[in-house]
Amino acid sequence: MKTHIAIGGLVAAGFDATGQYLLVVSHAGRGVFSVGTWQRLARDSAVVYPDGDVAVGIGPIAGEKIPIKELDYDTGELRFSSPDGGTSFYYESGTLTITRPEGEPIQPPQTTTGSRAPGRVGVQSIGGG
């Protein structure tokens, strides 16, 4: 099963510690997507690039230091996997392709007691970083 999200100018992406949220960093700002639904939960147009191998979260992961994988500027591609290794991500030419093996539903990880509950923070719009 494949899902495509338009994100122009993506430079880096990574997951929060719970694996519930995907942070994307682009030349146009940062966005947070809910894992599984791929709904955008937060968007910040302030351009804040990663510092080393981390980027600062927004919305439901505001202030958290998120480990990220950066774009390969030689190839213009970004490849990474979900924390559980079951979902692969490939970015090229403004499109993030999310691939989950057939027969495996894409669902957010289960939360444990005391972890934050996901919530809608911003306006839904597929696209943008």
Backbone as CSV, one residue per row, in Angstrom:
resi,resn,N_x,N_y,N_z,CA_x,CA_y,CA_z,C_x,C_y,C_z
1,MET,0.851,-1.174,0.000,0.000,0.000,0.000,0.897,1.238,0.000
2,LYS,0.597,2.176,-0.907,1.381,3.399,-1.008,0.515,4.620,-0.746
3,THR,1.126,5.587,-0.088,0.511,6.882,0.152,1.499,7.930,-0.328
4,HIS,1.004,8.989,-0.943,1.873,10.059,-1.441,1.478,11.372,-0.783
5,ILE,2.497,12.112,-0.319,2.270,13.431,0.269,3.173,14.417,-0.463
6,ALA,2.582,15.495,-0.960,3.358,16.537,-1.624,3.994,17.436,-0.571
7,ILE,5.329,17.498,-0.591,6.066,18.352,0.335,7.199,18.999,-0.461
8,GLY,7.009,20.206,-0.894,8.035,20.881,-1.671,9.216,21.290,-0.810
9,GLY,10.416,21.102,-1.327,11.622,21.569,-0.646,11.994,20.833,0.619
10,LEU,11.595,19.576,0.757,11.920,18.807,1.955,13.432,18.694,2.125
11,VAL,13.917,18.942,3.338,15.349,18.806,3.613,15.642,17.732,4.650
12,ALA,14.655,17.387,5.504,14.889,16.392,6.548,13.554,15.900,7.109
13,ALA,13.599,14.718,7.743,12.400,14.166,8.374,12.817,13.211,9.480
14,GLY,11.939,13.033,10.468,12.211,12.096,11.548,10.989,11.896,12.422
15,PHE,11.053,10.867,13.261,9.938,10.497,14.128,10.198,10.892,15.572
16,ASP,9.108,11.219,16.284,9.245,11.479,17.717,9.515,10.164,18.431
17,ALA,9.801,10.235,19.730,10.178,9.048,20.513,9.083,7.987,20.563
18,THR,7.809,8.389,20.450,6.716,7.418,20.514,6.453,6.764,19.160
19,GLY,6.956,7.373,18.086,6.680,6.861,16.743,5.307,7.249,16.226
20,GLN,4.612,8.131,16.940,3.268,8.553,16.541,3.262,9.712,15.562
21,TYR,4.367,10.457,15.510,4.402,11.671,14.710,5.630,11.717,13.816
22,LEU,5.429,12.187,12.586,6.511,12.401,11.638,6.706,13.904,11.495
23,LEU,7.913,14.375,11.816,8.273,15.774,11.636,8.977,15.914,10.302
24,VAL,8.523,16.865,9.477,9.195,17.154,8.216,9.701,18.585,8.261
25,VAL,10.898,18.783,7.721,11.519,20.107,7.681,11.764,20.441,6.216
26,SER,11.272,21.601,5.790,11.444,22.006,4.397,11.971,23.434,4.348
27,HIS,12.234,23.897,3.132,12.670,25.277,2.948,11.533,26.252,3.242
28,ALA,10.323,25.741,3.437,9.156,26.584,3.729,8.675,26.433,5.170
29,GLY,9.425,25.730,6.022,9.033,25.566,7.418,8.992,24.112,7.848
30,ARG,8.190,23.837,8.892,8.087,22.488,9.447,6.628,22.055,9.494
31,GLY,6.427,20.736,9.411,5.096,20.169,9.525,5.157,18.898,10.348
32,VAL,4.050,18.549,10.976,3.938,17.305,11.735,2.747,16.533,11.205
33,PHE,2.990,15.257,10.883,1.951,14.367,10.385,1.703,13.254,11.386
34,SER,0.451,12.826,11.485,0.079,11.695,12.325,0.420,10.406,11.574
35,VAL,1.182,9.543,12.216,1.543,8.270,11.592,0.283,7.427,11.424
36,GLY,0.113,6.885,10.247,-1.038,6.035,9.951,-2.093,6.748,9.145
37,THR,-2.571,7.887,9.634,-3.568,8.639,8.866,-2.881,9.575,7.884
38,TRP,-1.673,9.969,8.184,-0.851,10.912,7.417,-1.524,12.271,7.303
39,GLN,-2.391,12.563,8.256,-3.029,13.868,8.337,-2.037,14.859,8.937
40,ARG,-1.947,16.038,8.332,-1.062,17.057,8.885,-1.729,17.654,10.111
41,LEU,-1.019,17.633,11.232,-1.549,18.115,12.497,-1.057,19.506,12.847
42,ALA,0.103,19.885,12.330,0.672,21.190,12.655,1.530,21.669,11.502
43,ARG,1.621,22.991,11.378,2.430,23.610,10.329,2.991,24.904,10.879
44,ASP,4.273,25.143,10.655,4.927,26.374,11.071,5.732,26.873,9.875
45,SER,5.445,28.068,9.408,6.136,28.580,8.223,7.496,29.190,8.530
46,ALA,7.867,29.271,9.809,9.200,29.771,10.158,10.238,28.744,9.694
47,VAL,11.244,29.218,8.985,12.276,28.315,8.485,13.288,28.067,9.596
48,VAL,13.289,26.834,10.104,14.205,26.426,11.168,14.838,25.115,10.731
49,TYR,16.068,25.205,10.234,16.737,24.015,9.727,17.263,23.151,10.865
50,PRO,17.509,21.858,10.593,18.055,20.967,11.615,19.415,21.460,12.109
51,ASP,19.709,21.139,13.346,21.004,21.438,13.948,21.683,20.098,14.191
52,GLY,22.645,19.774,13.343,23.263,18.453,13.437,22.261,17.417,12.962
53,ASP,22.027,16.410,13.770,21.095,15.341,13.415,19.761,15.461,14.134
54,VAL,19.401,16.662,14.577,18.118,16.859,15.258,17.418,18.113,14.748
55,ALA,16.086,18.080,14.847,15.251,19.241,14.542,14.271,19.394,15.701
56,VAL,13.801,20.604,15.920,12.878,20.877,17.020,11.447,20.716,16.534
57,GLY,10.662,19.946,17.304,9.275,19.679,16.955,8.357,20.868,17.161
58,ILE,7.168,20.770,16.555,6.102,21.769,16.688,4.796,21.029,16.990
59,GLY,3.737,21.781,17.245,2.418,21.169,17.455,2.440,20.165,18.595
60,PRO,1.976,18.938,18.363,1.892,17.947,19.443,3.258,17.504,19.968
61,ILE,4.329,17.833,19.252,5.681,17.484,19.716,6.527,18.755,19.890
62,ALA,5.866,19.859,20.213,6.530,21.159,20.354,7.692,21.087,21.335
63,GLY,8.827,21.604,20.886,10.008,21.687,21.742,10.833,20.423,21.839
64,GLU,10.295,19.299,21.371,11.055,18.050,21.445,12.166,18.041,20.409
65,LYS,13.304,17.488,20.777,14.411,17.321,19.838,14.199,15.993,19.123
66,ILE,13.965,16.075,17.825,13.622,14.912,17.018,14.832,14.507,16.171
67,PRO,15.305,13.255,16.310,16.387,12.797,15.433,15.882,12.731,13.994
68,ILE,16.676,13.250,13.080,16.224,13.341,11.688,17.221,12.705,10.725
69,LYS,16.710,12.434,9.549,17.521,11.974,8.420,17.441,13.092,7.389
70,GLU,18.599,13.513,6.872,18.626,14.622,5.917,18.664,14.153,4.476
71,LEU,18.182,15.017,3.615,18.199,14.814,2.176,19.638,14.631,1.698
72,ASP,19.832,13.715,0.759,21.126,13.556,0.090,21.138,14.593,-1.029
73,TYR,21.914,15.642,-0.842,21.893,16.745,-1.807,22.529,16.367,-3.141
74,ASP,23.346,15.332,-3.170,23.932,14.877,-4.438,22.892,14.213,-5.335
75,THR,21.982,13.449,-4.731,20.974,12.723,-5.514,19.607,13.404,-5.484
76,GLY,19.380,14.285,-4.488,18.071,14.916,-4.335,17.046,13.972,-3.736
77,GLU,17.514,12.873,-3.116,16.620,11.862,-2.546,16.781,11.772,-1.032
78,LEU,15.745,11.298,-0.396,15.754,11.022,1.032,15.057,9.687,1.229
79,ARG,15.738,8.765,1.881,15.164,7.444,2.179,15.316,7.174,3.671
80,PHE,14.231,6.669,4.280,14.282,6.286,5.689,13.132,5.336,5.979
81,SER,13.157,4.738,7.160,12.119,3.784,7.572,11.473,4.235,8.867
82,SER,10.290,3.698,9.123,9.602,3.967,10.385,10.381,3.331,11.527
83,PRO,10.140,3.773,12.757,10.862,3.195,13.895,10.716,1.673,14.004
84,ASP,9.559,1.126,13.590,9.373,-0.329,13.662,9.916,-1.046,12.431
85,GLY,10.417,-0.284,11.456,10.977,-0.863,10.238,9.952,-1.369,9.244
86,GLY,8.669,-1.245,9.548,7.632,-1.799,8.685,7.172,-0.899,7.554
87,THR,7.543,0.370,7.600,7.114,1.313,6.584,8.346,2.014,6.032
88,SER,8.410,2.127,4.709,9.543,2.824,4.095,9.072,4.145,3.509
89,PHE,9.984,5.102,3.490,9.710,6.453,3.025,10.746,6.816,1.980
90,TYR,10.274,7.405,0.875,11.163,7.815,-0.203,10.705,9.171,-0.697
91,TYR,11.619,10.137,-0.700,11.293,11.481,-1.153,12.132,11.828,-2.368
92,GLU,11.451,12.368,-3.379,12.125,12.859,-4.582,11.175,13.806,-5.294
93,SER,11.703,14.878,-5.807,10.942,15.818,-6.639,9.625,16.282,-6.018
94,GLY,9.652,16.604,-4.726,8.481,17.173,-4.078,7.438,16.198,-3.588
95,THR,7.707,14.899,-3.688,6.730,13.902,-3.238,7.363,12.916,-2.266
96,LEU,6.717,12.764,-1.106,7.109,11.742,-0.139,6.211,10.534,-0.371
97,THR,6.824,9.407,-0.740,6.083,8.173,-0.960,6.254,7.286,0.260
98,ILE,5.124,6.882,0.834,5.100,6.047,2.034,4.619,4.673,1.603
99,THR,5.433,3.645,1.865,5.089,2.294,1.419,5.041,1.342,2.608
100,ARG,3.922,0.670,2.710,3.702,-0.364,3.729,3.410,-1.646,2.965
101,PRO,4.015,-2.788,3.355,3.737,-4.047,2.645,2.238,-4.337,2.567
102,GLU,1.803,-4.911,1.436,0.393,-5.261,1.252,-0.090,-6.141,2.403
103,GLY,-1.312,-5.931,2.786,-1.911,-6.743,3.842,-1.639,-6.214,5.237
104,GLU,-0.724,-5.242,5.369,-0.433,-4.669,6.679,-1.037,-3.280,6.727
105,PRO,-2.048,-3.090,7.586,-2.664,-1.768,7.666,-1.678,-0.753,8.235
106,ILE,-1.787,0.486,7.760,-0.968,1.553,8.317,-1.748,2.138,9.475
107,GLN,-1.268,1.903,10.676,-1.929,2.396,11.872,-0.898,3.023,12.785
108,PRO,-1.313,4.033,13.541,-0.386,4.629,14.485,-0.007,3.610,15.556
109,PRO,1.198,3.719,16.122,1.597,2.809,17.186,0.677,2.976,18.389
110,GLN,0.560,1.941,19.173,-0.237,2.001,20.389,0.503,2.832,21.424
111,THR,-0.240,3.655,22.163,0.386,4.474,23.189,0.393,3.713,24.506
112,THR,1.312,4.097,25.365,1.371,3.501,26.695,0.815,4.502,27.688
113,THR,0.496,4.054,28.866,-0.060,4.932,29.883,0.883,6.098,30.132
114,GLY,0.321,7.278,30.144,1.107,8.469,30.422,1.635,9.167,29.178
115,SER,1.532,8.541,28.013,2.005,9.222,26.806,0.934,10.181,26.324
116,ARG,1.347,11.142,25.569,0.396,12.153,25.124,-0.565,11.569,24.090
117,ALA,-1.753,12.073,24.106,-2.753,11.635,23.127,-2.647,12.516,21.911
118,PRO,-2.734,11.913,20.709,-2.686,12.742,19.514,-3.908,13.629,19.425
119,GLY,-3.738,14.822,18.879,-4.868,15.718,18.734,-4.701,16.581,17.509
120,ARG,-5.757,17.114,17.041,-5.706,17.980,15.872,-5.275,19.361,16.318
121,VAL,-4.184,19.836,15.729,-3.630,21.104,16.128,-3.786,22.159,15.051
122,GLY,-3.793,21.751,13.800,-3.852,22.737,12.719,-4.893,22.374,11.684
123,VAL,-4.884,23.058,10.589,-5.806,22.818,9.495,-5.260,21.716,8.613
124,GLN,-6.082,20.760,8.245,-5.665,19.634,7.398,-5.423,20.121,5.992
125,SER,-4.280,19.765,5.469,-3.978,20.047,4.072,-2.811,19.178,3.681
126,ILE,-3.018,18.272,2.750,-1.916,17.446,2.284,-1.025,18.337,1.442
127,GLY,0.249,18.317,1.773,1.217,19.129,1.036,1.832,20.160,1.947
128,GLY,2.973,20.636,1.540,3.703,21.612,2.339,4.463,20.934,3.434
129,GLY,5.528,21.534,3.883,6.395,20.913,4.882,6.104,21.271,6.226
